[in-house]
Amino acid sequence: QVQLVESGGGSVQAGGSLRLSCVLSGSIFSPNAMGWYRQAPGKQRELVARVASGGTTNYAESVKGRFTISRDNAKNTVSLQMNSLKSEDTAVYYCNAEFNTGNQLWSHWGQGTQVTVSS
């Protein structure tokens, strides 16, 4: 059974830092990309950062310069270092793994981890 298990969420004051980690297990395929999404109350889920297997990264404009995504392909892990946190970063953060076999595209999601930033 494919699982994505996140860790590292919590509460922090504005200006602080948190590091999220996610490990993928149970997959016979290597993910094409891994990333982090977030969903705040009353809002749609949005991309925070994504890293492809070759190392190409994408960031939401709102987190550029503050967040850094990293990935260990051998260990199927992805991490998100979040610095200079703001109250608007408060959300549930979800780990995502994308798969592409050429014939099929699919993704898996973690259960989510809460990040709360107080001002």
C-alpha positions as CSV (number, residue, x, y, z in Angstrom):
1,Q,0.0,0.0,0.0
2,V,1.4,3.4,-1.0
3,Q,1.7,5.8,1.8
4,L,3.0,9.3,2.3
5,V,3.7,10.2,5.9
6,E,4.3,13.8,6.8
7,S,5.9,15.1,10.0
8,G,7.1,18.5,11.3
9,G,4.0,20.6,11.5
10,G,3.2,22.6,14.6
11,S,2.7,26.1,15.9
12,V,5.2,28.9,15.7
13,Q,5.2,32.7,16.0
14,A,5.5,34.9,13.0
15,G,9.1,35.2,11.8
16,G,9.9,31.7,13.0
17,S,10.8,28.5,11.1
18,L,9.5,25.0,10.7
19,R,10.6,22.1,8.6
20,L,8.2,19.6,7.1
21,S,9.3,16.2,6.0
22,C,7.5,13.5,4.0
23,V,8.5,9.9,3.2
24,L,6.9,7.8,0.5
25,S,6.6,4.0,1.0
26,G,5.1,1.0,-0.7
27,S,5.4,2.3,-4.3
28,I,7.1,0.1,-6.9
29,F,7.4,3.3,-9.1
30,S,9.6,6.3,-8.4
31,P,7.7,9.5,-8.4
32,N,8.1,11.9,-11.3
33,A,7.8,14.8,-8.8
34,M,7.1,15.4,-5.2
35,G,5.8,18.5,-3.6
36,W,3.8,20.3,-0.9
37,Y,0.4,21.8,-1.2
38,R,-1.6,23.7,1.5
39,Q,-5.2,24.4,2.2
40,A,-6.4,27.2,4.5
41,P,-9.9,27.2,6.0
42,G,-12.4,28.3,3.3
43,K,-9.8,28.3,0.6
44,Q,-8.8,25.9,-2.2
45,R,-5.8,23.7,-2.0
46,E,-2.8,25.4,-3.6
47,L,0.7,24.5,-4.7
48,V,3.4,25.6,-2.3
49,A,6.5,24.0,-3.8
50,R,7.3,21.1,-6.1
51,V,10.5,19.4,-7.2
52,A,10.9,17.1,-10.1
53,S,13.1,14.0,-10.1
54,G,15.7,16.0,-12.1
55,G,15.8,18.7,-9.5
56,T,13.7,21.4,-11.2
57,T,11.7,23.3,-8.6
58,N,8.5,25.4,-8.6
59,Y,7.4,27.7,-5.9
60,A,4.3,29.7,-5.2
61,E,5.0,33.4,-5.5
62,S,4.0,34.0,-1.9
63,V,6.7,31.7,-0.5
64,K,9.6,32.4,-2.9
65,G,12.7,33.4,-0.9
66,R,11.3,32.1,2.3
67,F,10.6,28.4,1.7
68,T,13.0,25.8,0.3
69,I,12.1,22.4,-1.0
70,S,14.5,19.5,-1.1
71,R,14.3,15.9,-2.2
72,D,16.2,12.7,-1.7
73,N,15.4,10.5,-4.7
74,A,17.1,7.4,-3.2
75,K,15.1,7.6,0.0
76,N,11.8,8.9,-1.6
77,T,11.7,11.8,0.8
78,V,10.8,15.4,0.4
79,S,11.3,18.2,2.8
80,L,10.1,21.8,3.1
81,Q,12.1,24.3,5.1
82,M,9.9,27.2,5.9
83,N,11.5,30.4,7.2
84,S,10.2,33.9,8.0
85,L,6.7,32.4,8.5
86,K,3.7,34.7,8.3
87,S,0.2,34.3,9.7
88,E,-1.0,33.8,6.1
89,D,1.0,30.6,5.9
90,T,-1.3,29.0,8.4
91,A,-2.9,26.0,6.7
92,V,-2.9,22.2,6.5
93,Y,0.1,21.2,4.4
94,Y,-0.2,18.1,2.3
95,C,2.6,16.1,0.8
96,N,2.1,14.9,-2.8
97,A,3.8,12.5,-5.1
98,E,3.2,12.5,-8.9
99,F,3.7,9.4,-11.0
100,N,4.0,9.2,-14.8
101,T,4.6,5.9,-16.5
102,G,4.1,7.3,-20.0
103,N,0.7,5.6,-20.2
104,Q,-0.7,6.7,-16.9
105,L,-0.6,9.7,-14.6
106,W,-1.7,9.6,-11.0
107,S,-0.8,11.0,-7.6
108,H,-0.9,10.1,-4.0
109,W,-1.5,12.5,-1.0
110,G,-0.4,12.4,2.6
111,Q,-2.9,12.9,5.4
112,G,-1.8,16.5,6.0
113,T,-0.1,18.3,8.8
114,Q,-1.2,21.5,10.5
115,V,1.0,24.6,10.4
116,T,-0.2,27.5,12.6
117,V,1.6,30.8,12.6
118,S,0.5,33.3,15.2
119,S,1.2,37.0,14.8
